[in-house]
Amino acid sequence: QVQLVESGGGLVQAGGSLRLSCAASGRAFSDYSIGWFRQAPGKMREIVAYISQAGPRTYYADSVKGRFTISRNNAENAVYLQMNSLKPEDTAIYYCAASTSFWGTASSIDYAYWGQGTQVTISS
């Protein structure tokens, strides 16, 4: 079992940047692929990016490709999401989640462990 805590959210103007962190404890962090998801009011939770156990392989939703970068530091038990060129439509609660899928997965149902979320608000 792994416990996850997100941090780094906040309020930023369109075009600005934020760096989200996902800190893990419990089972070895390197045993998991880590995904970032977001959920805006009235909308379904959606994949933002993931990084796999091996490789690492990364995946980005089309809506964030070229603007967001996911990275991991297994020694620090942490995964990061660097978000640049932020847009108002990026406003959401952002969650990190852990999956035992070796090469990663974009499906939320494959993630067994979730953090509490961190609010990201982008003003126009």
C-alpha positions as CSV (number, residue, x, y, z in Angstrom):
1,Q,0.0,0.0,0.0
2,V,1.2,3.5,-0.8
3,Q,0.0,6.9,0.6
4,L,0.0,9.9,-1.7
5,V,-0.1,13.7,-0.9
6,E,-0.3,16.4,-3.5
7,S,0.9,19.9,-3.1
8,G,1.8,23.0,-5.2
9,G,-1.6,24.1,-6.3
10,G,-2.8,27.7,-6.2
11,L,-4.1,30.7,-8.2
12,V,-2.2,31.8,-11.2
13,Q,-3.0,34.0,-14.2
14,A,-3.3,32.6,-17.7
15,G,0.1,32.1,-19.3
16,G,1.7,31.4,-15.9
17,S,3.2,28.3,-14.4
18,L,2.8,25.9,-11.5
19,R,4.7,22.9,-10.3
20,L,2.7,20.2,-8.6
21,S,4.3,17.6,-6.4
22,C,3.1,14.1,-5.4
23,A,4.9,12.7,-2.3
24,A,4.6,9.0,-1.5
25,S,5.1,6.9,1.5
26,G,4.6,3.2,2.3
27,R,5.5,0.6,-0.4
28,A,8.5,1.3,-2.6
29,F,7.5,4.2,-4.9
30,S,9.4,2.6,-7.8
31,D,6.9,-0.3,-7.9
32,Y,4.2,2.0,-9.2
33,S,3.3,4.0,-12.3
34,I,2.0,7.4,-11.3
35,G,-0.7,9.4,-13.0
36,W,-2.0,12.9,-12.7
37,F,-5.7,13.4,-13.1
38,R,-7.9,16.5,-12.8
39,Q,-11.6,17.1,-12.3
40,A,-13.3,20.4,-13.0
41,P,-16.7,21.3,-11.5
42,G,-19.5,19.5,-13.4
43,K,-17.0,17.4,-15.4
44,M,-15.7,13.9,-15.3
45,R,-12.2,13.1,-13.9
46,E,-9.8,13.0,-16.8
47,I,-6.2,11.9,-17.3
48,V,-3.6,14.6,-17.5
49,A,-0.4,12.6,-17.7
50,Y,1.3,9.5,-16.4
51,I,4.8,8.2,-16.0
52,S,5.5,4.5,-15.9
53,Q,7.6,2.3,-13.6
54,A,10.1,1.4,-16.3
55,G,11.7,3.4,-19.1
56,P,10.2,5.7,-18.0
57,R,7.4,6.1,-20.5
58,T,5.3,9.2,-20.3
59,Y,1.8,10.0,-21.6
60,Y,0.1,13.4,-22.0
61,A,-3.5,14.2,-22.8
62,D,-3.8,16.1,-26.0
63,S,-5.1,19.1,-24.1
64,V,-1.8,19.5,-22.2
65,K,0.8,18.1,-24.6
66,G,3.6,20.5,-25.1
67,R,2.7,22.5,-22.0
68,F,3.0,20.0,-19.1
69,T,5.9,17.8,-18.2
70,I,5.7,14.9,-15.8
71,S,8.8,13.6,-14.0
72,R,9.7,11.3,-11.2
73,N,12.5,10.9,-8.6
74,N,12.2,7.5,-7.0
75,A,15.0,8.2,-4.5
76,E,12.9,11.1,-3.2
77,N,9.6,9.2,-3.5
78,A,8.1,12.0,-5.5
79,V,6.5,12.7,-8.9
80,Y,6.2,16.2,-10.3
81,L,4.0,17.9,-12.8
82,Q,5.4,21.1,-14.3
83,M,2.6,23.1,-15.8
84,N,3.4,25.9,-18.2
85,S,1.4,28.2,-20.4
86,L,-1.6,27.6,-18.2
87,K,-5.1,28.3,-19.5
88,P,-8.4,29.0,-17.7
89,E,-9.6,25.5,-18.9
90,D,-6.8,24.0,-16.8
91,T,-8.7,25.0,-13.6
92,A,-9.5,21.8,-11.7
93,I,-8.6,19.8,-8.7
94,Y,-5.5,17.8,-9.5
95,Y,-5.0,14.3,-8.1
96,C,-2.0,12.0,-8.2
97,A,-2.6,8.3,-8.2
98,A,-0.6,5.1,-8.2
99,S,-1.1,2.0,-10.4
100,T,0.7,-1.3,-10.5
101,S,0.5,-1.2,-14.3
102,F,4.1,-1.6,-15.3
103,W,4.0,0.6,-18.4
104,G,1.4,3.0,-17.1
105,T,-2.3,3.5,-17.9
106,A,-4.6,6.4,-18.8
107,S,-7.7,4.7,-17.2
108,S,-8.6,5.9,-13.7
109,I,-10.0,2.5,-12.8
110,D,-6.5,1.1,-13.0
111,Y,-5.3,3.3,-10.1
112,A,-5.9,1.9,-6.7
113,Y,-4.3,4.7,-4.6
114,W,-5.2,8.4,-4.7
115,G,-4.1,11.5,-3.0
116,Q,-6.5,14.1,-1.6
117,G,-6.1,16.6,-4.5
118,T,-4.8,20.1,-4.8
119,Q,-6.8,23.0,-6.3
120,V,-5.4,24.7,-9.4
121,T,-7.2,27.9,-10.5
122,I,-6.3,29.8,-13.6
123,S,-7.7,33.3,-14.0
124,S,-8.2,34.9,-17.4
